[in-house]
């Protein structure tokens, strides 16, 4: 929850804009400002104070405890010009909150965290539990001192300016090691703990068993990714509570699936109780990995819990990222975050140029020219299989006539794949034209490089007969100029010559152009590969120079 505090009418107006935009995320604190800050600081994860930074510093000073637990605090000035990340830039998320607040209010985000300023990822922002000398090692990275990386897990990390040897170090490990005075230890989520219990086993017994098993095996509890058990135990209070206290997911499997997993110590008791000869071992092993701690019982008498520990190999990560139609402000925050997270970027050279300035220093860029889609997809998957964090970029939405489908055709279940949606060319063009997609619509590519023209023609005919608004991608190129006239001819057999047609070139880019014409008047020679052509249905109308398709056909007579 984000606490909102203001003292003046201008501050309250800006505060209320945030509250309206984020009703589920925010809570307004009224009353005397000092009391409001104290209450919000105790009750919220983050604060936005519409006050002078000096006043907020004085109010916060006696409340500050530890950077790992204090809320993140952002200050917005009276004029709404700046959103200042004041406290908890990384740990409290104030840096990102300042950017969000700035975007919403039109204020300039002010972030003074050193790592953010030079593009080096903060060691406490990598999404992994961190231990040790974070400040000292971060300072060494910023000062260009040699910092050695020892990655024992192969966990995918963003680009870091590290070396093979150095006086400072970053270790990525799930082993129970104490960091030295010049070392940071990152805990990757590589451990899965399988758990079996008798009915009524307490959370304390389950936790004591898990923590003891990990400690004796020399493993860190902070690297536990999940607890796993049989479906029949999905609501067992002791297991559910243990997962909650550890802050990890509880994964369950059908008894039949666990019974098929070969284990070293099967038993008749669980077979009779839940339908599988073992629970802890196969639940831990069900997702693959190396069995580090075979099934062991708790020390209680009688023992009511068992556990086993498996280390799963680190998995590379492939993010398929849609960059939108071209304008920077149509690149989503999620897409920006993935670009910052990637240690390897794969993409078409002209798309790489659009976002090159957003990449962290040290990001390895693998770019190629037009016509190499399959090669880029294979390269991205191969890099992810090596354990890297990879971003494969495409324009618009990467799943629409772009890189997602060739990439997923190459990928298997040995890597993690994340899709990041983007604004498509059809949507960007529609916003320029008016509201042409107000009713059912379809997008059709007229390129027959990957699809036989007979198939495309059949789809155009079906769209015409179904009275769908049609958006044509790839409508015409120098060597392919007959397809658009043929497609328009098919539509003309089902629609009036006066049917509105929108033509948008380079939607959202500096040389954007859009015009409204009709099915009879459109000259295909004025269209190229940078153009999107949207043909209305029988209800679409030109209203005050805007292309509008009513949401219901009952409006058709009204708009004539």
C-alpha positions in Angstrom: 0.0 0.0 0.0 1.2 3.5 -0.8 0.4 6.2 1.7 -0.4 9.7 0.3 0.2 12.8 2.5 -0.3 16.5 1.6 -0.5 19.8 3.4 -1.8 22.3 0.9 -4.6 22.6 -1.7 -2.1 22.2 -4.6 -0.6 19.1 -3.0 -4.1 17.7 -2.3 -5.0 18.1 -5.9 -2.0 16.1 -7.1 -2.5 13.6 -4.3 -6.1 13.0 -5.4 -4.9 12.5 -9.0 -2.7 9.6 -7.7 -5.5 8.3 -5.5 -7.9 8.2 -8.5 -5.4 6.6 -10.8 -4.3 3.9 -8.3 -7.4 3.3 -6.1 -6.3 -0.2 -5.1 -2.7 0.8 -4.4 -3.1 4.0 -2.3 -4.5 5.3 0.9 -4.9 9.0 1.8 -3.7 10.1 5.2 -5.5 13.2 6.5 -4.9 15.2 9.7 -1.8 16.9 11.0 1.1 16.2 8.7 3.5 14.9 11.3 0.8 12.4 12.6 -0.1 11.4 9.0 3.6 10.7 8.1 4.1 8.6 11.3 0.9 6.5 10.7 1.7 6.0 7.0 5.3 5.1 7.7 4.1 2.4 10.1 1.3 1.0 7.9 2.5 1.3 4.3 5.2 -0.2 2.1 5.7 3.2 0.3 4.9 6.9 0.8 4.3 9.8 -1.5 4.6 13.1 0.3 3.4 16.2 -1.4 5.7 18.3 0.8 9.1 20.0 0.7 12.0 17.5 1.0 13.5 19.3 4.0 10.2 19.0 5.9 9.9 15.3 5.0 13.6 14.7 6.1 12.9 16.1 9.5 9.6 14.2 9.9 11.2 10.9 8.8 14.5 11.2 10.8 13.3 9.7 14.1 11.3 7.0 12.2 14.1 5.5 10.1 15.4 2.1 11.2 16.8 -0.2 8.5 17.1 0.3 4.7 15.9 -3.3 4.2 12.6 -2.7 6.0 11.9 1.0 5.9 9.2 2.1 3.4 10.3 3.8 0.2 9.5 7.5 0.2 9.0 9.9 -2.7 8.5 13.7 -2.4 6.6 15.7 -4.9 7.1 19.5 -4.9 4.3 22.0 -4.6 4.4 22.8 -8.3 4.3 19.2 -9.3 7.6 19.6 -11.3 9.7 16.9 -9.6 9.2 13.5 -8.0 12.2 12.9 -5.8 13.2 9.4 -4.6 14.1 10.3 -1.0 14.4 7.1 1.0 14.5 3.4 0.0 15.6 3.9 -3.6 16.2 0.2 -4.2 15.0 -1.7 -1.1 11.8 0.4 -0.8 11.2 0.7 -4.5 11.3 4.5 -4.3 13.3 4.9 -7.5 10.7 3.1 -9.6 7.9 4.7 -7.7 9.3 8.2 -8.5 9.3 7.2 -12.2 5.7 6.0 -12.0 4.6 9.1 -10.2 6.4 11.3 -12.6 4.8 9.6 -15.6 1.4 10.0 -14.1 1.7 13.6 -12.9 4.0 14.9 -15.7 6.8 15.5 -13.2 10.5 14.8 -13.7 11.7 11.8 -11.6 14.8 12.6 -9.6 16.9 9.5 -8.8 20.3 10.0 -7.2 21.1 6.3 -6.5 24.6 5.9 -7.9 24.0 2.5 -9.6 20.9 3.8 -11.3 22.7 6.9 -12.5 25.4 4.9 -14.4 23.2 2.0 -15.5 24.8 -0.6 -13.2 22.1 -2.9 -11.7 21.9 -2.6 -7.9 22.9 -5.8 -6.2 19.8 -5.6 -4.1 17.5 -5.2 -7.1 18.3 -8.5 -8.9 15.3 -10.3 -7.4 17.6 -12.6 -5.4 18.1 -12.6 -1.6 21.4 -10.8 -0.9 23.8 -11.1 2.0 27.1 -9.4 2.8 28.9 -6.2 2.0 26.3 -4.8 -0.5 27.5 -1.2 -0.1 31.2 -1.9 -0.4 30.9 -4.2 -3.4 28.5 -1.7 -5.1 31.0 1.1 -4.5 33.7 -1.1 -6.1 31.6 -1.7 -9.1 30.9 2.0 -9.5 34.6 2.9 -9.0 35.7 0.5 -11.6 37.6 -1.7 -9.2 37.9 -5.4 -10.2 35.0 -7.4 -8.8 35.2 -11.1 -9.3 32.0 -13.1 -10.1 31.8 -16.7 -8.8 28.5 -18.1 -10.1 28.2 -21.6 -8.8 24.6 -21.9 -10.0 24.6 -20.5 -13.5 21.6 -18.3 -12.6 20.8 -15.7 -15.3 22.0 -12.3 -14.3 21.8 -8.8 -15.9 25.1 -7.5 -17.2 27.6 -6.6 -14.4 31.1 -5.1 -14.8 32.8 -8.1 -13.2 36.1 -9.9 -13.8 37.6 -13.3 -13.1 39.6 -12.1 -10.2 39.4 -9.1 -7.8 39.7 -7.8 -4.3 35.9 -7.7 -4.1 33.6 -10.5 -5.0 30.0 -11.6 -5.9 29.1 -15.2 -5.3 26.0 -16.8 -6.5 25.3 -19.9 -4.6 22.8 -21.9 -2.6 25.4 -23.3 -0.3 25.5 -22.2 3.3 28.5 -19.9 3.2 29.4 -16.7 5.1 30.3 -13.8 2.9 33.7 -12.2 3.5 34.0 -8.5 4.4 34.4 -7.7 0.7 31.9 -10.1 -0.7 28.2 -10.3 -1.6 26.4 -13.6 -1.7 23.3 -13.9 -3.9 20.9 -16.7 -3.2 19.4 -18.2 -6.4 16.0 -20.1 -6.0 17.4 -23.5 -6.9 16.2 -25.7 -4.0 12.9 -27.6 -3.9 11.9 -29.3 -0.6 9.5 -32.2 -0.9 7.3 -32.6 2.3 5.1 -35.3 3.6 3.2 -35.3 6.8 0.7 -37.2 8.9 -2.5 -35.4 9.5 -2.2 -32.7 12.1 1.6 -32.2 11.9 2.5 -28.7 13.1 4.1 -26.0 11.1 6.9 -25.9 13.8 7.7 -29.5 13.2 7.8 -29.1 9.5 9.9 -26.0 9.6 12.4 -27.5 12.2 12.8 -30.5 9.9 13.4 -28.4 6.8 15.8 -26.0 8.4 17.7 -28.8 10.0 18.0 -30.9 6.8 19.2 -27.8 4.9 21.7 -26.8 7.6 23.2 -30.3 7.8 23.5 -30.5 4.0 25.3 -27.1 4.0 22.4 -25.4 2.1 20.8 -22.0 2.6 17.1 -21.8 3.4 17.1 -18.5 1.4 17.6 -20.5 -1.8 14.4 -22.6 -1.3 12.1 -21.9 -4.3 9.1 -24.0 -3.3 7.7 -26.7 -1.1 6.2 -29.7 -2.9 3.8 -32.4 -1.8 1.0 -34.6 -2.9 -2.4 -33.2 -3.9 -4.0 -34.9 -0.9 -1.9 -32.6 1.4 -2.6 -29.4 -0.4 -4.6 -28.0 2.5 -2.7 -29.6 5.3 -2.3 -26.7 7.8 1.2 -27.5 8.9 2.6 -27.6 5.3 0.6 -24.6 4.2 1.8 -22.5 7.1 5.4 -23.6 6.6 5.3 -22.5 3.0 3.8 -19.1 4.1 6.5 -18.6 6.8 9.3 -19.4 4.3 7.7 -17.1 1.8 7.6 -19.7 -1.0 5.0 -21.4 -3.2 3.4 -24.7 -2.3 3.3 -27.0 -5.3 1.2 -30.2 -5.3 1.2 -33.3 -7.6 -1.3 -36.1 -8.1 -0.5 -39.3 -6.3 -0.3 -41.2 -9.5 2.4 -38.9 -10.9 4.4 -39.2 -7.7 4.1 -43.0 -7.7 5.7 -43.1 -11.1 8.9 -41.3 -9.9 11.7 -43.7 -8.9 12.8 -43.1 -5.3 15.4 -44.7 -3.0 13.1 -45.3 0.0 9.5 -46.3 -0.8 7.2 -47.2 2.0 3.9 -48.9 2.4 2.4 -46.3 4.8 2.1 -43.4 2.4 0.9 -45.8 -0.3 -2.0 -46.8 1.9 -2.7 -43.2 3.0 -2.4 -41.1 -0.1 -1.8 -43.5 -3.0 1.9 -43.2 -3.5 4.8 -45.2 -1.9 6.6 -42.0 -1.1 5.8 -38.3 -0.9 8.8 -36.3 0.1 11.3 -37.7 -2.4 9.1 -37.8 -5.6 7.5 -34.4 -4.8 11.0 -32.9 -4.7 12.1 -34.8 -7.8 8.9 -34.3 -9.9 10.3 -31.2 -11.6 13.7 -32.7 -12.2 17.0 -32.1 -10.5 19.6 -33.7 -8.3 18.5 -35.3 -5.0 20.8 -33.7 -2.4 18.9 -34.9 0.8 17.0 -38.1 0.6 13.8 -38.5 2.7 14.4 -37.9 6.3 12.0 -37.9 9.3 11.5 -35.2 11.9 13.0 -35.6 15.3 9.6 -35.5 17.0 8.2 -38.7 18.7 6.3 -39.9 16.9 7.7 -38.3 13.8 4.9 -36.7 11.8 6.8 -35.1 8.9 9.3 -36.1 6.3 11.3 -34.0 3.8 13.7 -34.3 0.9 15.8 -31.7 -0.9 16.5 -31.4 -4.6 18.6 -28.9 -6.5 17.2 -28.0 -9.8 19.6 -26.7 -12.4 19.5 -23.0 -13.2 17.3 -22.2 -16.2 18.1 -19.6 -18.8 15.4 -17.0 -19.4 14.0 -15.8 -22.7 11.8 -12.7 -22.8 10.1 -12.1 -26.1 9.5 -8.3 -26.0 7.2 -6.2 -28.1 8.6 -2.7 -28.6 5.3 -1.2 -29.8 4.9 0.7 -33.1 7.9 3.0 -32.7 7.2 5.9 -30.4 9.2 5.7 -27.1 6.1 6.6 -25.0 4.3 3.5 -26.4 7.1 1.2 -25.1 5.5 -0.3 -22.0 7.2 -0.2 -18.6 7.3 -4.0 -18.6 9.2 -4.0 -21.8 11.7 -1.4 -20.4 12.2 -3.6 -17.4 13.0 -6.7 -19.5 15.5 -4.7 -21.6 17.3 -3.7 -18.4 17.2 -7.2 -17.1 18.7 -8.8 -20.2 22.4 -9.7 -20.5 21.9 -10.6 -24.1 19.7 -8.8 -26.6 18.7 -10.3 -30.0 16.9 -8.4 -32.7 16.6 -6.8 -36.1 19.2 -4.0 -36.4 16.7 -1.2 -37.0 14.7 -2.2 -33.9 17.9 -2.5 -31.8 18.7 1.1 -32.8 15.3 2.2 -31.4 16.2 1.1 -27.8 19.9 0.9 -27.7 20.1 3.8 -25.3 17.9 1.9 -22.8 20.3 -1.1 -22.4 22.7 -1.4 -19.5 26.4 -1.1 -20.1 27.8 -4.5 -21.0 24.7 -5.9 -22.6 25.7 -8.2 -25.5 23.8 -7.2 -28.6 23.3 -9.7 -31.4 21.7 -7.9 -34.3 21.0 -8.9 -37.9 19.2 -7.6 -40.9 15.9 -8.2 -42.6 15.0 -11.8 -43.6 16.8 -13.5 -40.7 13.9 -14.1 -38.4 14.4 -17.9 -37.9 18.1 -17.3 -37.3 17.4 -14.7 -34.7 14.9 -17.0 -33.0 17.4 -19.9 -32.9 20.2 -17.6 -31.6 17.9 -16.3 -28.8 16.9 -19.8 -27.7 20.5 -21.0 -27.8 21.7 -18.1 -25.7 19.0 -18.8 -23.1 20.0 -22.5 -23.0 23.5 -21.3 -22.0 22.0 -19.8 -18.9 21.7 -16.2 -20.0 18.9 -13.7 -19.5 17.9 -13.0 -23.1 15.6 -10.4 -24.6 14.4 -11.1 -28.2 12.7 -8.0 -29.5 10.2 -7.3 -32.2 8.1 -4.3 -33.2 4.5 -3.9 -32.2 3.5 -7.0 -30.2 6.1 -9.7 -30.6 3.3 -12.3 -30.9 1.7 -10.6 -33.9 3.5 -11.3 -37.2 6.7 -11.1 -35.2 9.3 -13.1 -33.3 7.3 -15.0 -30.7 6.1 -17.8 -32.9 9.5 -18.7 -34.5 11.1 -18.4 -31.0 8.6 -20.7 -29.3 8.9 -23.2 -32.2 12.6 -23.5 -31.3 12.2 -23.4 -27.5 11.7 -26.4 -25.3 10.9 -26.8 -21.6 14.5 -26.4 -20.5 14.3 -22.6 -20.4 11.9 -20.1 -19.0 10.0 -18.1 -21.6 8.2 -14.8 -20.8 6.0 -12.9 -23.3 5.9 -9.1 -23.0 3.0 -7.6 -25.0 3.3 -4.5 -27.0 1.0 -2.0 -28.8 0.4 -3.4 -32.3 0.5 -1.4 -35.6 -3.2 -2.1 -36.1 -4.0 -0.5 -32.7 -1.7 2.5 -33.2 -3.2 3.1 -36.7 -6.8 2.7 -35.3 -6.1 5.4 -32.7 -5.0 7.8 -35.4 -8.0 7.0 -37.6 -10.6 7.3 -34.9 -12.5 4.1 -33.8 -12.5 1.7 -36.8 -12.2 -1.4 -34.6 -15.3 -0.7 -32.5 -16.8 -4.0 -33.6 -15.5 -7.4 -34.6 -12.3 -7.2 -36.7 -9.5 -9.2 -38.1 -5.9 -8.6 -39.1 -4.6 -10.3 -42.3 -1.1 -10.1 -43.7 -0.9 -9.9 -47.5 2.6 -11.1 -47.6 2.8 -14.5 -49.4 6.4 -15.2 -48.4 5.3 -17.6 -45.7 1.7 -18.2 -46.6 0.4 -19.3 -50.0 -1.7 -16.6 -51.7 -4.6 -19.1 -52.1 -4.8 -19.3 -48.3 -4.6 -15.5 -47.9 -7.3 -15.1 -50.5 -9.6 -17.5 -48.8 -9.2 -15.7 -45.5 -9.9 -12.3 -47.1 -13.1 -13.8 -48.7 -14.2 -15.2 -45.3 -13.7 -11.8 -43.6 -15.6 -10.1 -46.4 -18.5 -12.6 -46.1 -18.5 -12.2 -42.3 -18.6 -8.4 -42.6 -15.5 -8.0 -40.4 -13.5 -4.8 -40.3 -10.1 -5.8 -41.9 -6.7 -4.5 -41.1 -4.1 -5.4 -43.8 -0.5 -5.8 -42.7 2.4 -5.9 -45.3 0.0 -4.7 -48.0 2.4 -3.9 -50.9 6.1 -4.0 -51.7 8.1 -3.3 -54.9 8.0 -6.9 -55.9 4.6 -7.7 -54.6 2.0 -5.3 -55.9 -1.0 -7.3 -57.0 -2.1 -8.7 -53.7 -3.7 -5.5 -52.3 -5.8 -4.7 -55.4 -7.0 -8.3 -55.4 -7.9 -8.2 -51.7 -9.7 -4.9 -52.1 -11.6 -6.4 -55.1 -12.8 -9.3 -52.9 -14.1 -6.9 -50.2 -15.7 -4.7 -52.9 -17.9 -7.6 -53.8 -19.5 -7.4 -50.3 -19.3 -3.7 -49.4 -20.4 -0.4 -50.9 -17.8 1.7 -52.8 -18.2 4.4 -50.2 -17.0 2.1 -47.4 -14.4 4.1 -45.3 -10.8 3.0 -45.6 -8.1 4.2 -43.3 -4.5 4.4 -44.5 -1.8 5.0 -41.9 2.0 5.1 -42.6 4.6 4.9 -39.9 2.1 5.0 -37.1 3.5 6.8 -34.0 6.8 7.7 -35.6 8.0 11.2 -36.4 6.9 11.0 -40.1 3.5 9.5 -39.3 0.7 10.2 -41.8 -2.9 9.1 -41.8 -5.8 9.7 -44.2 -9.3 8.6 -44.7 -10.6 7.5 -48.1 -13.1 5.0 -49.5 -12.9 1.5 -50.9 -13.5 2.9 -54.4 -11.1 5.8 -54.2 -8.1 4.1 -52.6 -5.1 3.9 -54.9 -3.0 0.9 -54.0 0.1 2.6 -55.6 0.1 5.0 -52.6 0.6 2.1 -50.1 3.9 0.5 -49.1 5.2 -1.9 -46.5 5.3 0.8 -43.8 1.6 1.3 -44.2 -1.4 -0.3 -42.4 -4.7 -0.3 -44.4 -8.0 -0.7 -42.4 -11.2 -1.4 -44.4 -14.4 -0.8 -42.6 -17.5 -3.1 -42.5 -21.0 -2.2 -43.7 -21.6 -0.2 -40.5 -18.4 1.8 -40.6 -18.9 5.5 -41.2 -16.9 8.7 -41.7 -18.0 10.9 -38.9 -16.5 14.4 -38.8 -13.4 13.1 -40.5 -13.0 10.1 -38.2 -13.4 6.5 -39.1 -16.0 5.0 -36.7 -17.4 1.5 -36.5 -20.4 1.4 -34.1 -20.3 -1.3 -31.4 -23.7 -2.6 -32.5 -25.5 -3.0 -35.8 -28.6 -1.4 -34.4 -26.8 1.9 -34.7 -26.3 1.4 -38.4 -29.3 3.3 -39.5 -28.7 6.1 -37.0 -25.3 7.0 -38.4 -26.3 7.0 -42.0 
